[in-house]
Amino acid sequence: VMMRLFSPRKTTLMFVIRDKTRTPLENLEPVLREDIQKIWDSVPKPQAHIETPLSEFFNVEVVALSSYEEKEEQFKEQ
């Protein structure tokens, strides 16, 4: 399983923030990316990939959706 993680093919990790608030995505995204990086740093990796950045294996995307209950039409459009 671990070796599949280190294949040359990139996988997209999409994080969806649901029920976004007034806090702009531009403020939330860096915090989420920092947490993702901390997780990546703690993952055991083969010796050959100890210093390999997350971006070599994954495309990270972050999107935000409006609240379904408060803005149902906008939620469905997104």
PDB file with SEQRES, HELIX, SHEET and CRYST1 records, atoms N, CA, C and O in Angstrom:
SEQRES   1 A   78  VAL MET MET ARG LEU PHE SER PRO ARG LYS THR THR LEU          
SEQRES   2 A   78  MET PHE VAL ILE ARG ASP LYS THR ARG THR PRO LEU GLU          
SEQRES   3 A   78  ASN LEU GLU PRO VAL LEU ARG GLU ASP ILE GLN LYS ILE          
SEQRES   4 A   78  TRP ASP SER VAL PRO LYS PRO GLN ALA HIS ILE GLU THR          
SEQRES   5 A   78  PRO LEU SER GLU PHE PHE ASN VAL GLU VAL VAL ALA LEU          
SEQRES   6 A   78  SER SER TYR GLU GLU LYS GLU GLU GLN PHE LYS GLU GLN          
HELIX    1 AA1 MET A    2  LEU A    5  1                                   4    
HELIX    2 AA2 LEU A   25  SER A   42  1                                  18    
HELIX    3 AA3 GLN A   47  HIS A   49  5                                   3    
HELIX    4 AA4 LEU A   54  GLU A   56  5                                   3    
HELIX    5 AA5 GLU A   72  GLU A   77  1                                   6    
SHEET    1 AA1 2 THR A  11  ILE A  17  0                                        
SHEET    2 AA1 2 PHE A  58  ALA A  64  1                                        
CRYST1    1.000    1.000    1.000  90.00  90.00  90.00 P 1           1          
ATOM      1  N   VAL A   1       0.831  -1.185   0.000  1.00  0.00           N  
ATOM      2  CA  VAL A   1       0.000   0.000   0.000  1.00  0.00           C  
ATOM      3  C   VAL A   1       0.875   1.248   0.000  1.00  0.00           C  
ATOM      4  O   VAL A   1       0.619   2.176  -0.768  1.00  0.00           O  
ATOM      5  N   MET A   2       1.886   1.289   0.832  1.00  0.00           N  
ATOM      6  CA  MET A   2       2.745   2.469   0.896  1.00  0.00           C  
ATOM      7  C   MET A   2       3.449   2.723  -0.428  1.00  0.00           C  
ATOM      8  O   MET A   2       3.640   3.880  -0.803  1.00  0.00           O  
ATOM      9  N   MET A   3       3.836   1.685  -1.141  1.00  0.00           N  
ATOM     10  CA  MET A   3       4.543   1.879  -2.403  1.00  0.00           C  
ATOM     11  C   MET A   3       3.628   2.512  -3.444  1.00  0.00           C  
ATOM     12  O   MET A   3       4.104   3.272  -4.289  1.00  0.00           O  
ATOM     13  N   ARG A   4       2.335   2.224  -3.409  1.00  0.00           N  
ATOM     14  CA  ARG A   4       1.412   2.848  -4.350  1.00  0.00           C  
ATOM     15  C   ARG A   4       1.339   4.348  -4.119  1.00  0.00           C  
ATOM     16  O   ARG A   4       1.139   5.114  -5.061  1.00  0.00           O  
ATOM     17  N   LEU A   5       1.498   4.765  -2.889  1.00  0.00           N  
ATOM     18  CA  LEU A   5       1.495   6.181  -2.564  1.00  0.00           C  
ATOM     19  C   LEU A   5       2.616   6.904  -3.305  1.00  0.00           C  
ATOM     20  O   LEU A   5       2.462   8.066  -3.682  1.00  0.00           O  
ATOM     21  N   PHE A   6       3.730   6.229  -3.512  1.00  0.00           N  
ATOM     22  CA  PHE A   6       4.905   6.847  -4.103  1.00  0.00           C  
ATOM     23  C   PHE A   6       5.074   6.506  -5.579  1.00  0.00           C  
ATOM     24  O   PHE A   6       6.197   6.407  -6.073  1.00  0.00           O  
ATOM     25  N   SER A   7       3.972   6.329  -6.272  1.00  0.00           N  
ATOM     26  CA  SER A   7       4.022   6.079  -7.708  1.00  0.00           C  
ATOM     27  C   SER A   7       4.233   7.410  -8.430  1.00  0.00           C  
ATOM     28  O   SER A   7       3.963   8.467  -7.861  1.00  0.00           O  
ATOM     29  N   PRO A   8       4.710   7.372  -9.669  1.00  0.00           N  
ATOM     30  CA  PRO A   8       4.990   8.619 -10.387  1.00  0.00           C  
ATOM     31  C   PRO A   8       3.734   9.380 -10.811  1.00  0.00           C  
ATOM     32  O   PRO A   8       3.824  10.550 -11.183  1.00  0.00           O  
ATOM     33  N   ARG A   9       2.581   8.748 -10.762  1.00  0.00           N  
ATOM     34  CA  ARG A   9       1.329   9.382 -11.170  1.00  0.00           C  
ATOM     35  C   ARG A   9       0.789  10.264 -10.045  1.00  0.00           C  
ATOM     36  O   ARG A   9       0.721   9.825  -8.897  1.00  0.00           O  
ATOM     37  N   LYS A  10       0.404  11.498 -10.361  1.00  0.00           N  
ATOM     38  CA  LYS A  10      -0.143  12.405  -9.350  1.00  0.00           C  
ATOM     39  C   LYS A  10      -1.626  12.134  -9.120  1.00  0.00           C  
ATOM     40  O   LYS A  10      -2.373  11.811 -10.044  1.00  0.00           O  
ATOM     41  N   THR A  11      -2.018  12.272  -7.883  1.00  0.00           N  
ATOM     42  CA  THR A  11      -3.414  12.148  -7.479  1.00  0.00           C  
ATOM     43  C   THR A  11      -3.875  13.518  -7.005  1.00  0.00           C  
ATOM     44  O   THR A  11      -3.108  14.258  -6.389  1.00  0.00           O  
ATOM     45  N   THR A  12      -5.119  13.854  -7.291  1.00  0.00           N  
ATOM     46  CA  THR A  12      -5.672  15.118  -6.811  1.00  0.00           C  
ATOM     47  C   THR A  12      -6.390  14.880  -5.490  1.00  0.00           C  
ATOM     48  O   THR A  12      -7.248  14.005  -5.376  1.00  0.00           O  
ATOM     49  N   LEU A  13      -6.018  15.676  -4.501  1.00  0.00           N  
ATOM     50  CA  LEU A  13      -6.700  15.670  -3.212  1.00  0.00           C  
ATOM     51  C   LEU A  13      -7.568  16.924  -3.181  1.00  0.00           C  
ATOM     52  O   LEU A  13      -7.054  18.043  -3.178  1.00  0.00           O  
ATOM     53  N   MET A  14      -8.867  16.735  -3.160  1.00  0.00           N  
ATOM     54  CA  MET A  14      -9.762  17.886  -3.139  1.00  0.00           C  
ATOM     55  C   MET A  14     -10.427  17.991  -1.770  1.00  0.00           C  
ATOM     56  O   MET A  14     -11.081  17.060  -1.299  1.00  0.00           O  
ATOM     57  N   PHE A  15     -10.242  19.131  -1.158  1.00  0.00           N  
ATOM     58  CA  PHE A  15     -10.842  19.401   0.138  1.00  0.00           C  
ATOM     59  C   PHE A  15     -11.990  20.377  -0.076  1.00  0.00           C  
ATOM     60  O   PHE A  15     -11.807  21.455  -0.641  1.00  0.00           O  
ATOM     61  N   VAL A  16     -13.166  19.988   0.377  1.00  0.00           N  
ATOM     62  CA  VAL A  16     -14.352  20.810   0.206  1.00  0.00           C  
ATOM     63  C   VAL A  16     -14.765  21.350   1.571  1.00  0.00           C  
ATOM     64  O   VAL A  16     -15.071  20.592   2.491  1.00  0.00           O  
ATOM     65  N   ILE A  17     -14.767  22.653   1.677  1.00  0.00           N  
ATOM     66  CA  ILE A  17     -15.227  23.309   2.898  1.00  0.00           C  
ATOM     67  C   ILE A  17     -16.705  23.587   2.693  1.00  0.00           C  
ATOM     68  O   ILE A  17     -17.092  24.364   1.821  1.00  0.00           O  
ATOM     69  N   ARG A  18     -17.505  22.954   3.491  1.00  0.00           N  
ATOM     70  CA  ARG A  18     -18.944  23.080   3.341  1.00  0.00           C  
ATOM     71  C   ARG A  18     -19.491  24.102   4.329  1.00  0.00           C  
ATOM     72  O   ARG A  18     -18.944  24.285   5.416  1.00  0.00           O  
ATOM     73  N   ASP A  19     -20.550  24.749   3.949  1.00  0.00           N  
ATOM     74  CA  ASP A  19     -21.183  25.770   4.787  1.00  0.00           C  
ATOM     75  C   ASP A  19     -20.208  26.894   5.104  1.00  0.00           C  
ATOM     76  O   ASP A  19     -20.026  27.282   6.259  1.00  0.00           O  
ATOM     77  N   LYS A  20     -19.581  27.411   4.037  1.00  0.00           N  
ATOM     78  CA  LYS A  20     -18.601  28.478   4.255  1.00  0.00           C  
ATOM     79  C   LYS A  20     -19.252  29.665   4.952  1.00  0.00           C  
ATOM     80  O   LYS A  20     -20.439  29.949   4.787  1.00  0.00           O  
ATOM     81  N   THR A  21     -18.444  30.328   5.718  1.00  0.00           N  
ATOM     82  CA  THR A  21     -18.916  31.463   6.508  1.00  0.00           C  
ATOM     83  C   THR A  21     -18.454  32.750   5.839  1.00  0.00           C  
ATOM     84  O   THR A  21     -18.089  32.759   4.664  1.00  0.00           O  
ATOM     85  N   ARG A  22     -18.475  33.802   6.584  1.00  0.00           N  
ATOM     86  CA  ARG A  22     -18.008  35.081   6.042  1.00  0.00           C  
ATOM     87  C   ARG A  22     -16.491  35.125   5.907  1.00  0.00           C  
ATOM     88  O   ARG A  22     -15.940  36.005   5.247  1.00  0.00           O  
ATOM     89  N   THR A  23     -15.834  34.178   6.532  1.00  0.00           N  
ATOM     90  CA  THR A  23     -14.382  34.119   6.394  1.00  0.00           C  
ATOM     91  C   THR A  23     -14.049  33.736   4.959  1.00  0.00           C  
ATOM     92  O   THR A  23     -14.466  32.675   4.496  1.00  0.00           O  
ATOM     93  N   PRO A  24     -13.309  34.575   4.250  1.00  0.00           N  
ATOM     94  CA  PRO A  24     -13.005  34.286   2.848  1.00  0.00           C  
ATOM     95  C   PRO A  24     -12.155  33.020   2.694  1.00  0.00           C  
ATOM     96  O   PRO A  24     -11.330  32.692   3.547  1.00  0.00           O  
ATOM     97  N   LEU A  25     -12.384  32.333   1.592  1.00  0.00           N  
ATOM     98  CA  LEU A  25     -11.600  31.132   1.287  1.00  0.00           C  
ATOM     99  C   LEU A  25     -10.109  31.466   1.255  1.00  0.00           C  
ATOM    100  O   LEU A  25      -9.278  30.631   1.611  1.00  0.00           O  
ATOM    101  N   GLU A  26      -9.775  32.665   0.835  1.00  0.00           N  
ATOM    102  CA  GLU A  26      -8.367  33.084   0.778  1.00  0.00           C  
ATOM    103  C   GLU A  26      -7.711  33.059   2.162  1.00  0.00           C  
ATOM    104  O   GLU A  26      -6.490  32.945   2.267  1.00  0.00           O  
ATOM    105  N   ASN A  27      -8.511  33.165   3.211  1.00  0.00           N  
ATOM    106  CA  ASN A  27      -7.981  33.085   4.578  1.00  0.00           C  
ATOM    107  C   ASN A  27      -7.970  31.651   5.098  1.00  0.00           C  
ATOM    108  O   ASN A  27      -7.094  31.269   5.874  1.00  0.00           O  
ATOM    109  N   LEU A  28      -8.947  30.866   4.664  1.00  0.00           N  
ATOM    110  CA  LEU A  28      -9.054  29.483   5.144  1.00  0.00           C  
ATOM    111  C   LEU A  28      -8.065  28.540   4.456  1.00  0.00           C  
ATOM    112  O   LEU A  28      -7.499  27.644   5.083  1.00  0.00           O  
ATOM    113  N   GLU A  29      -7.874  28.759   3.175  1.00  0.00           N  
ATOM    114  CA  GLU A  29      -7.040  27.837   2.393  1.00  0.00           C  
ATOM    115  C   GLU A  29      -5.605  27.716   2.915  1.00  0.00           C  
ATOM    116  O   GLU A  29      -5.113  26.594   3.034  1.00  0.00           O  
ATOM    117  N   PRO A  30      -4.918  28.803   3.229  1.00  0.00           N  
ATOM    118  CA  PRO A  30      -3.544  28.649   3.732  1.00  0.00           C  
ATOM    119  C   PRO A  30      -3.466  27.841   5.030  1.00  0.00           C  
ATOM    120  O   PRO A  30      -2.514  27.089   5.237  1.00  0.00           O  
ATOM    121  N   VAL A  31      -4.453  27.994   5.891  1.00  0.00           N  
ATOM    122  CA  VAL A  31      -4.477  27.246   7.150  1.00  0.00           C  
ATOM    123  C   VAL A  31      -4.653  25.758   6.864  1.00  0.00           C  
ATOM    124  O   VAL A  31      -3.969  24.921   7.453  1.00  0.00           O  
ATOM    125  N   LEU A  32      -5.561  25.437   5.968  1.00  0.00           N  
ATOM    126  CA  LEU A  32      -5.785  24.044   5.597  1.00  0.00           C  
ATOM    127  C   LEU A  32      -4.542  23.457   4.942  1.00  0.00           C  
ATOM    128  O   LEU A  32      -4.153  22.333   5.260  1.00  0.00           O  
ATOM    129  N   ARG A  33      -3.917  24.192   4.041  1.00  0.00           N  
ATOM    130  CA  ARG A  33      -2.704  23.696   3.373  1.00  0.00           C  
ATOM    131  C   ARG A  33      -1.557  23.467   4.370  1.00  0.00           C  
ATOM    132  O   ARG A  33      -0.776  22.526   4.229  1.00  0.00           O  
ATOM    133  N   GLU A  34      -1.474  24.331   5.361  1.00  0.00           N  
ATOM    134  CA  GLU A  34      -0.444  24.166   6.396  1.00  0.00           C  
ATOM    135  C   GLU A  34      -0.685  22.870   7.181  1.00  0.00           C  
ATOM    136  O   GLU A  34       0.255  22.137   7.485  1.00  0.00           O  
ATOM    137  N   ASP A  35      -1.944  22.603   7.500  1.00  0.00           N  
ATOM    138  CA  ASP A  35      -2.278  21.360   8.205  1.00  0.00           C  
ATOM    139  C   ASP A  35      -1.995  20.138   7.339  1.00  0.00           C  
ATOM    140  O   ASP A  35      -1.504  19.121   7.831  1.00  0.00           O  
ATOM    141  N   ILE A  36      -2.304  20.241   6.056  1.00  0.00           N  
ATOM    142  CA  ILE A  36      -2.017  19.137   5.128  1.00  0.00           C  
ATOM    143  C   ILE A  36      -0.518  18.879   5.080  1.00  0.00           C  
ATOM    144  O   ILE A  36      -0.078  17.730   5.071  1.00  0.00           O  
ATOM    145  N   GLN A  37       0.261  19.950   5.049  1.00  0.00           N  
ATOM    146  CA  GLN A  37       1.722  19.805   5.022  1.00  0.00           C  
ATOM    147  C   GLN A  37       2.235  19.130   6.294  1.00  0.00           C  
ATOM    148  O   GLN A  37       3.146  18.306   6.229  1.00  0.00           O  
ATOM    149  N   LYS A  38       1.672  19.464   7.423  1.00  0.00           N  
ATOM    150  CA  LYS A  38       2.076  18.827   8.686  1.00  0.00           C  
ATOM    151  C   LYS A  38       1.779  17.332   8.648  1.00  0.00           C  
ATOM    152  O   LYS A  38       2.574  16.516   9.116  1.00  0.00           O  
ATOM    153  N   ILE A  39       0.630  16.986   8.089  1.00  0.00           N  
ATOM    154  CA  ILE A  39       0.285  15.569   7.961  1.00  0.00           C  
ATOM    155  C   ILE A  39       1.292  14.877   7.042  1.00  0.00           C  
ATOM    156  O   ILE A  39       1.781  13.792   7.356  1.00  0.00           O  
ATOM    157  N   TRP A  40       1.600  15.508   5.902  1.00  0.00           N  
ATOM    158  CA  TRP A  40       2.561  14.930   4.950  1.00  0.00           C  
ATOM    159  C   TRP A  40       3.923  14.734   5.615  1.00  0.00           C  
ATOM    160  O   TRP A  40       4.566  13.701   5.426  1.00  0.00           O  
ATOM    161  N   ASP A  41       4.352  15.705   6.376  1.00  0.00           N  
ATOM    162  CA  ASP A  41       5.646  15.611   7.049  1.00  0.00           C  
ATOM    163  C   ASP A  41       5.698  14.453   8.039  1.00  0.00           C  
ATOM    164  O   ASP A  41       6.767  13.894   8.284  1.00  0.00           O  
ATOM    165  N   SER A  42       4.547  14.088   8.612  1.00  0.00           N  
ATOM    166  CA  SER A  42       4.520  13.021   9.613  1.00  0.00           C  
ATOM    167  C   SER A  42       4.325  11.620   9.008  1.00  0.00           C  
ATOM    168  O   SER A  42       4.461  10.617   9.709  1.00  0.00           O  
ATOM    169  N   VAL A  43       4.010  11.556   7.717  1.00  0.00           N  
ATOM    170  CA  VAL A  43       3.784  10.259   7.061  1.00  0.00           C  
ATOM    171  C   VAL A  43       5.121   9.537   6.880  1.00  0.00           C  
ATOM    172  O   VAL A  43       6.078  10.128   6.381  1.00  0.00           O  
ATOM    173  N   PRO A  44       5.195   8.247   7.288  1.00  0.00           N  
ATOM    174  CA  PRO A  44       6.429   7.493   7.039  1.00  0.00           C  
ATOM    175  C   PRO A  44       6.623   7.315   5.532  1.00  0.00           C  
ATOM    176  O   PRO A  44       5.710   6.897   4.821  1.00  0.00           O  
ATOM    177  N   LYS A  45       7.832   7.640   5.059  1.00  0.00           N  
ATOM    178  CA  LYS A  45       8.126   7.553   3.636  1.00  0.00           C  
ATOM    179  C   LYS A  45       9.378   6.694   3.414  1.00  0.00           C  
ATOM    180  O   LYS A  45      10.236   6.595   4.291  1.00  0.00           O  
ATOM    181  N   PRO A  46       9.469   6.077   2.235  1.00  0.00           N  
ATOM    182  CA  PRO A  46      10.698   5.355   1.916  1.00  0.00           C  
ATOM    183  C   PRO A  46      11.888   6.323   1.936  1.00  0.00           C  
ATOM    184  O   PRO A  46      11.723   7.522   1.709  1.00  0.00           O  
ATOM    185  N   GLN A  47      13.049   5.813   2.200  1.00  0.00           N  
ATOM    186  CA  GLN A  47      14.259   6.632   2.304  1.00  0.00           C  
ATOM    187  C   GLN A  47      14.435   7.547   1.088  1.00  0.00           C  
ATOM    188  O   GLN A  47      14.842   8.700   1.232  1.00  0.00           O  
ATOM    189  N   ALA A  48      14.133   7.044  -0.089  1.00  0.00           N  
ATOM    190  CA  ALA A  48      14.315   7.819  -1.316  1.00  0.00           C  
ATOM    191  C   ALA A  48      13.387   9.025  -1.402  1.00  0.00           C  
ATOM    192  O   ALA A  48      13.625   9.926  -2.207  1.00  0.00           O  
ATOM    193  N   HIS A  49      12.342   9.060  -0.593  1.00  0.00           N  
ATOM    194  CA  HIS A  49      11.362  10.142  -0.680  1.00  0.00           C  
ATOM    195  C   HIS A  49      11.202  10.946   0.606  1.00  0.00           C  
ATOM    196  O   HIS A  49      10.226  11.680   0.763  1.00  0.00           O  
ATOM    197  N   ILE A  50      12.131  10.816   1.501  1.00  0.00           N  
ATOM    198  CA  ILE A  50      12.016  11.538   2.773  1.00  0.00           C  
ATOM    199  C   ILE A  50      11.933  13.053   2.558  1.00  0.00           C  
ATOM    200  O   ILE A  50      11.190  13.731   3.267  1.00  0.00           O  
ATOM    201  N   GLU A  51      12.664  13.580   1.616  1.00  0.00           N  
ATOM    202  CA  GLU A  51      12.673  15.018   1.358  1.00  0.00           C  
ATOM    203  C   GLU A  51      11.793  15.428   0.177  1.00  0.00           C  
ATOM    204  O   GLU A  51      11.774  16.600  -0.202  1.00  0.00           O  
ATOM    205  N   THR A  52      11.074  14.488  -0.399  1.00  0.00           N  
ATOM    206  CA  THR A  52      10.232  14.796  -1.558  1.00  0.00           C  
ATOM    207  C   THR A  52       9.007  15.590  -1.119  1.00  0.00           C  
ATOM    208  O   THR A  52       8.301  15.181  -0.197  1.00  0.00           O  
ATOM    209  N   PRO A  53       8.747  16.726  -1.774  1.00  0.00           N  
ATOM    210  CA  PRO A  53       7.592  17.537  -1.367  1.00  0.00           C  
ATOM    211  C   PRO A  53       6.270  16.880  -1.750  1.00  0.00           C  
ATOM    212  O   PRO A  53       6.197  16.078  -2.680  1.00  0.00           O  
ATOM    213  N   LEU A  54       5.255  17.234  -1.024  1.00  0.00           N  
ATOM    214  CA  LEU A  54       3.900  16.756  -1.265  1.00  0.00           C  
ATOM    215  C   LEU A  54       3.476  16.977  -2.714  1.00  0.00           C  
ATOM    216  O   LEU A  54       2.808  16.130  -3.307  1.00  0.00           O  
ATOM    217  N   SER A  55       3.864  18.107  -3.275  1.00  0.00           N  
ATOM    218  CA  SER A  55       3.456  18.469  -4.634  1.00  0.00           C  
ATOM    219  C   SER A  55       3.989  17.530  -5.709  1.00  0.00           C  
ATOM    220  O   SER A  55       3.492  17.542  -6.835  1.00  0.00           O  
ATOM    221  N   GLU A  56       4.986  16.720  -5.385  1.00  0.00           N  
ATOM    222  CA  GLU A  56       5.500  15.733  -6.339  1.00  0.00           C  
ATOM    223  C   GLU A  56       4.514  14.592  -6.542  1.00  0.00           C  
ATOM    224  O   GLU A  56       4.537  13.931  -7.580  1.00  0.00           O  
ATOM    225  N   PHE A  57       3.656  14.357  -5.573  1.00  0.00           N  
ATOM    226  CA  PHE A  57       2.727  13.233  -5.620  1.00  0.00           C  
ATOM    227  C   PHE A  57       1.264  13.637  -5.710  1.00  0.00           C  
ATOM    228  O   PHE A  57       0.435  12.883  -6.218  1.00  0.00           O  
ATOM    229  N   PHE A  58       0.948  14.838  -5.213  1.00  0.00           N  
ATOM    230  CA  PHE A  58      -0.447  15.237  -5.124  1.00  0.00           C  
ATOM    231  C   PHE A  58      -0.678  16.659  -5.630  1.00  0.00           C  
ATOM    232  O   PHE A  58       0.136  17.556  -5.411  1.00  0.00           O  
ATOM    233  N   ASN A  59      -1.792  16.835  -6.300  1.00  0.00           N  
ATOM    234  CA  ASN A  59      -2.331  18.165  -6.590  1.00  0.00           C  
ATOM    235  C   ASN A  59      -3.364  18.414  -5.497  1.00  0.00           C  
ATOM    236  O   ASN A  59      -4.308  17.641  -5.337  1.00  0.00           O  
ATOM    237  N   VAL A  60      -3.182  19.483  -4.756  1.00  0.00           N  
ATOM    238  CA  VAL A  60      -4.117  19.793  -3.673  1.00  0.00           C  
ATOM    239  C   VAL A  60      -5.024  20.933  -4.124  1.00  0.00           C  
ATOM    240  O   VAL A  60      -4.554  21.994  -4.533  1.00  0.00           O  
ATOM    241  N   GLU A  61      -6.332  20.693  -4.042  1.00  0.00           N  
ATOM    242  CA  GLU A  61      -7.313  21.718  -4.390  1.00  0.00           C  
ATOM    243  C   GLU A  61      -8.223  21.942  -3.187  1.00  0.00           C  
ATOM    244  O   GLU A  61      -8.578  21.007  -2.470  1.00  0.00           O  
ATOM    245  N   VAL A  62      -8.588  23.195  -2.987  1.00  0.00           N  
ATOM    246  CA  VAL A  62      -9.484  23.553  -1.893  1.00  0.00           C  
ATOM    247  C   VAL A  62     -10.620  24.386  -2.483  1.00  0.00           C  
ATOM    248  O   VAL A  62     -10.385  25.382  -3.169  1.00  0.00           O  
ATOM    249  N   VAL A  63     -11.840  23.968  -2.209  1.00  0.00           N  
ATOM    250  CA  VAL A  63     -13.019  24.705  -2.675  1.00  0.00           C  
ATOM    251  C   VAL A  63     -13.973  24.878  -1.500  1.00  0.00           C  
ATOM    252  O   VAL A  63     -13.909  24.144  -0.514  1.00  0.00           O  
ATOM    253  N   ALA A  64     -14.863  25.865  -1.625  1.00  0.00           N  
ATOM    254  CA  ALA A  64     -15.835  26.116  -0.560  1.00  0.00           C  
ATOM    255  C   ALA A  64     -17.228  26.176  -1.159  1.00  0.00           C  
ATOM    256  O   ALA A  64     -17.431  26.720  -2.245  1.00  0.00           O  
ATOM    257  N   LEU A  65     -18.179  25.610  -0.438  1.00  0.00           N  
ATOM    258  CA  LEU A  65     -19.576  25.623  -0.847  1.00  0.00           C  
ATOM    259  C   LEU A  65     -20.389  26.426   0.156  1.00  0.00           C  
ATOM    260  O   LEU A  65     -20.095  26.440   1.351  1.00  0.00           O  
ATOM    261  N   SER A  66     -21.405  27.083  -0.349  1.00  0.00           N  
ATOM    262  CA  SER A  66     -22.305  27.828   0.535  1.00  0.00           C  
ATOM    263  C   SER A  66     -23.110  26.865   1.395  1.00  0.00           C  
ATOM    264  O   SER A  66     -23.154  25.663   1.131  1.00  0.00           O  
ATOM    265  N   SER A  67     -23.737  27.401   2.409  1.00  0.00           N  
ATOM    266  CA  SER A  67     -24.582  26.597   3.281  1.00  0.00           C  
ATOM    267  C   SER A  67     -25.820  26.133   2.525  1.00  0.00           C  
ATOM    268  O   SER A  67     -26.521  26.938   1.912  1.00  0.00           O  
ATOM    269  N   TYR A  68     -26.081  24.841   2.573  1.00  0.00           N  
ATOM    270  CA  TYR A  68     -27.264  24.298   1.896  1.00  0.00           C  
ATOM    271  C   TYR A  68     -28.543  24.838   2.527  1.00  0.00           C  
ATOM    272  O   TYR A  68     -29.491  25.181   1.821  1.00  0.00           O  
ATOM    273  N   GLU A  69     -28.567  24.911   3.822  1.00  0.00           N  
ATOM    274  CA  GLU A  69     -29.776  25.337   4.516  1.00  0.00           C  
ATOM    275  C   GLU A  69     -30.062  26.828   4.355  1.00  0.00           C  
ATOM    276  O   GLU A  69     -31.223  27.234   4.298  1.00  0.00           O  
ATOM    277  N   GLU A  70     -29.023  27.637   4.283  1.00  0.00           N  
ATOM    278  CA  GLU A  70     -29.227  29.079   4.194  1.00  0.00           C  
ATOM    279  C   GLU A  70     -29.311  29.585   2.757  1.00  0.00           C  
ATOM    280  O   GLU A  70     -30.031  30.543   2.472  1.00  0.00           O  
ATOM    281  N   LYS A  71     -28.567  28.935   1.845  1.00  0.00           N  
ATOM    282  CA  LYS A  71     -28.509  29.386   0.449  1.00  0.00           C  
ATOM    283  C   LYS A  71     -28.631  28.184  -0.476  1.00  0.00           C  
ATOM    284  O   LYS A  71     -27.697  27.844  -1.203  1.00  0.00           O  
ATOM    285  N   GLU A  72     -29.782  27.555  -0.437  1.00  0.00           N  
ATOM    286  CA  GLU A  72     -30.002  26.300  -1.171  1.00  0.00           C  
ATOM    287  C   GLU A  72     -29.741  26.438  -2.669  1.00  0.00           C  
ATOM    288  O   GLU A  72     -29.095  25.568  -3.253  1.00  0.00           O  
ATOM    289  N   GLU A  73     -30.221  27.499  -3.303  1.00  0.00           N  
ATOM    290  CA  GLU A  73     -30.026  27.668  -4.746  1.00  0.00           C  
ATOM    291  C   GLU A  73     -28.554  27.854  -5.098  1.00  0.00           C  
ATOM    292  O   GLU A  73     -28.058  27.258  -6.054  1.00  0.00           O  
ATOM    293  N   GLN A  74     -27.871  28.670  -4.336  1.00  0.00           N  
ATOM    294  CA  GLN A  74     -26.442  28.896  -4.586  1.00  0.00           C  
ATOM    295  C   GLN A  74     -25.654  27.596  -4.360  1.00  0.00           C  
ATOM    296  O   GLN A  74     -24.721  27.300  -5.107  1.00  0.00           O  
ATOM    297  N   PHE A  75     -26.020  26.838  -3.352  1.00  0.00           N  
ATOM    298  CA  PHE A  75     -25.373  25.556  -3.065  1.00  0.00           C  
ATOM    299  C   PHE A  75     -25.524  24.626  -4.264  1.00  0.00           C  
ATOM    300  O   PHE A  75     -24.556  23.994  -4.686  1.00  0.00           O  
ATOM    301  N   LYS A  76     -26.730  24.541  -4.812  1.00  0.00           N  
ATOM    302  CA  LYS A  76     -26.982  23.644  -5.942  1.00  0.00           C  
ATOM    303  C   LYS A  76     -26.240  24.077  -7.194  1.00  0.00           C  
ATOM    304  O   LYS A  76     -25.839  23.235  -7.997  1.00  0.00           O  
ATOM    305  N   GLU A  77     -26.052  25.381  -7.371  1.00  0.00           N  
ATOM    306  CA  GLU A  77     -25.308  25.889  -8.532  1.00  0.00           C  
ATOM    307  C   GLU A  77     -23.831  25.532  -8.449  1.00  0.00           C  
ATOM    308  O   GLU A  77     -23.195  25.284  -9.474  1.00  0.00           O  
ATOM    309  N   GLN A  78     -23.286  25.505  -7.254  1.00  0.00           N  
ATOM    310  CA  GLN A  78     -21.871  25.221  -7.081  1.00  0.00           C  
ATOM    311  C   GLN A  78     -21.623  23.749  -7.298  1.00  0.00           C  
ATOM    312  O   GLN A  78     -20.484  23.293  -7.198  1.00  0.00           O  
TER     313      GLN A  78                                                      
END                                                                             
